């Protein structure tokens, strides 16, 4: 509703996530550029394909985009890139699973391993996010 009164051709730039139910005009990940009038998407899979270039999210896709996002927002001397990438990867994959766009029904071994590591060594619990 916020964007209904914008002039045609107005660009909205989001970081990381697209506008709901919209196809982006351009993607320079992590920046997603939308332009009015917005192009409506027919499905979440169509939006996923437009933003990430894939039809579903697996561990590798989640890791790749988490790493790209971490590198895009961090400074060159950040020493915790791996930790941030792990957290982002888990968030991406869990959100994809909860939205029904993860590849497969089972939790991949790599995702479960990172969930266990985060809980055991850092007391960060991701289990409650799994629906």
N, C-alpha and C positions, 0 to 999 in steps of 0.2 A: 504493500500500500504506500510506503514511503516514496516509491519511485514512479507512481502513476502520473504525476504532473510534470515530469521531466520532459524537456524538448527532445524531439527525435534526433538521434545521433549522439546523445549524451553517453559518455563512457563511464562505467562503474568498474573500478579495479578492486578485486578481492585478493586476499592472500590465502593460499592453500585450498580454500573451498569455493565452489561455484555458487551462484545464486540459486536458491531452490527452484526446481522445475524449469531451469533455463539452460540453453546451450550457449557456451561462450562464443564470442566473436573471434577471440585469439587466446592462446595459452602460451605463456612464457614462464613455465613453472618456476617458482611457486605463485606467480602472479597470473590471475585469470581476468581477462578483459571481457566485459559484457557491454553491449551497446543497445540503446533504446531505438526502436521498439525491440523488446527482448524476444528471442527465438524460443518458443516453448519446446520442451522435450516431451517425447511420448513415453519415456520410461527412464528409470534410474540407470539401466544398462546403457542406454543411448547417451546419457550425460557422462557416464563413466568412460565410455569410448571416446567422447569428445575431449575430455579433460586429461585422462591418463593414457589413452590409446590402447586400452585393453577392455575385454568384455567381462572379466572378473578379476578379483584381487587375490593373489597367492602370496606366499612369504616373500618371494623374490621381488615382486612388484612393490609390495609394502616397504621392503628394505630400500629399494632403489629410490622411491619417492621420499622416504623419510631422510635418507642421506642427502638427497638433492635439496630438500627443504632446510635441513640443518646447516648445510654449507652455505645456502643462500642468505640465511639470517644471522649467521655467527661471524665473529671476527676471525681472521686467519690464525691467531694465537690461542684460540680456545682449545683447552686440553680435554674437555669432556664431550667431544663430538660423538664418540662411540656410545656413551651412556644416553645422550639425547636421541641418537638414532635408534637405539633399542626401544626407548620409550615411545617414540613416534611410530616405529614399526608396529608395536603392539597395538597402539591406538588405531592406526590405519586398518590393520587386519581385523581387530575386534569390531570396529564400526562397520567394516564391509560385511562381516559375518552377520551382525545384527540387522543390517539392511538387506540381507539376502543376496549380496553380490560377491561373496567370497567364493573362490574356486573350491568346490567340494563341500561336503557336510562335516567332515571331521576336522579337528584341530590339528594342524601340521605339527610334527614332532619338534621342529625348530621353534615354533611359536610357544608350545608348551614348555620347552626348555627355558626360553627367556622368561616366561611367566614365573616358572619355578625359581630361577636365579634372582629375579627382582624381589620375590617374596622372601626367599631364604637369606639373601645377603644384604638387602636394602629395606626390608619390611614394607615393600610397596606391593599392594595386592591388586591384581587385575581380574581375579576370578569373578568378582561380583559384577563386572562389566559384561560378562558372557551371559547372554539371555538363554 
